[in-house]
Amino acid sequence: MLQEEFEEKEDFSKIVQARISTQLSKHNWSLKILSDRSSVPYEIIKKVANGKIGNPSLRNILRIAEAFGCSIDYLAGRQD
């Protein structure tokens, strides 16, 4: 893996972490509530929210975005 690819994955992970954190605060939800509302297993939610999964699946990101009522582009940092 090239250093540049590694940095892109790391940046993506940080952006997703920050956006999930923002949405959790906005909705006043815990990770457990997000898991329940998104149908994404709690352990996966926890790992994504803590940056342990650097490249979460599109399916899981879509489910998280739908639970929050936001777009995938928002979670990925492509729009505000």
VEXDREN-2710 file (C-alpha; in Angstrom, 1 decimal):
% VEXDREN-2710
k/r/px/py/pz
1/MET/0.0/0.0/0.0
2/LEU/1.3/3.4/-0.9
3/GLN/1.7/6.0/1.8
4/GLU/-0.7/8.3/0.1
5/GLU/-3.5/5.6/0.1
6/PHE/-2.9/4.9/3.8
7/GLU/-3.2/8.6/4.5
8/GLU/-6.5/8.9/2.5
9/LYS/-8.0/5.9/4.4
10/GLU/-6.9/7.5/7.7
11/ASP/-8.4/10.9/6.7
12/PHE/-11.6/9.2/5.7
13/SER/-11.8/7.3/9.0
14/LYS/-11.3/10.6/10.9
15/ILE/-13.9/12.4/8.9
16/VAL/-16.5/9.6/9.4
17/GLN/-15.7/9.5/13.1
18/ALA/-16.2/13.2/13.5
19/ARG/-19.4/13.2/11.5
20/ILE/-20.9/10.3/13.5
21/SER/-19.9/12.1/16.7
22/THR/-21.6/15.3/15.5
23/GLN/-24.8/13.4/14.6
24/LEU/-24.8/11.5/17.8
25/SER/-24.7/14.8/19.8
26/LYS/-27.3/16.4/17.5
27/HIS/-29.7/13.6/18.0
28/ASN/-28.7/13.0/21.6
29/TRP/-28.1/9.3/20.8
30/SER/-25.8/6.7/22.2
31/LEU/-24.0/4.2/20.0
32/LYS/-26.5/1.6/21.1
33/ILE/-29.4/3.8/19.9
34/LEU/-27.6/4.3/16.6
35/SER/-27.1/0.6/16.3
36/ASP/-30.8/-0.1/16.9
37/ARG/-32.0/2.5/14.5
38/SER/-29.6/1.6/11.7
39/SER/-29.7/-2.2/12.1
40/VAL/-25.8/-2.1/12.1
41/PRO/-24.4/-4.4/14.8
42/TYR/-23.3/-2.5/17.9
43/GLU/-19.7/-3.8/17.6
44/ILE/-19.4/-2.5/14.1
45/ILE/-20.9/0.9/15.1
46/LYS/-18.4/1.0/18.0
47/LYS/-15.5/0.2/15.7
48/VAL/-16.5/2.7/13.0
49/ALA/-17.1/5.5/15.6
50/ASN/-13.7/4.8/17.2
51/GLY/-11.8/4.6/14.0
52/LYS/-11.0/0.9/14.3
53/ILE/-12.5/0.2/10.9
54/GLY/-10.8/2.5/8.4
55/ASN/-12.9/1.6/5.4
56/PRO/-16.5/0.8/6.6
57/SER/-18.7/-1.0/4.1
58/LEU/-21.0/1.1/1.9
59/ARG/-24.0/-0.8/3.2
60/ASN/-23.1/0.1/6.8
61/ILE/-22.4/3.8/6.0
62/LEU/-25.8/3.9/4.1
63/ARG/-27.6/2.5/7.0
64/ILE/-26.0/4.9/9.4
65/ALA/-26.7/7.9/7.2
66/GLU/-30.4/6.8/6.8
67/ALA/-30.7/6.5/10.6
68/PHE/-29.4/10.0/11.0
69/GLY/-31.4/11.4/8.1
70/CYS/-28.3/12.6/6.3
71/SER/-26.5/11.7/3.1
72/ILE/-23.6/9.4/2.6
73/ASP/-21.8/12.4/1.2
74/TYR/-22.2/14.2/4.5
75/LEU/-20.8/11.3/6.5
76/ALA/-17.9/11.0/4.0
77/GLY/-17.1/14.7/4.4
78/ARG/-18.0/15.5/0.8
79/GLN/-20.8/18.0/1.8
80/ASP/-21.7/20.0/4.8
END
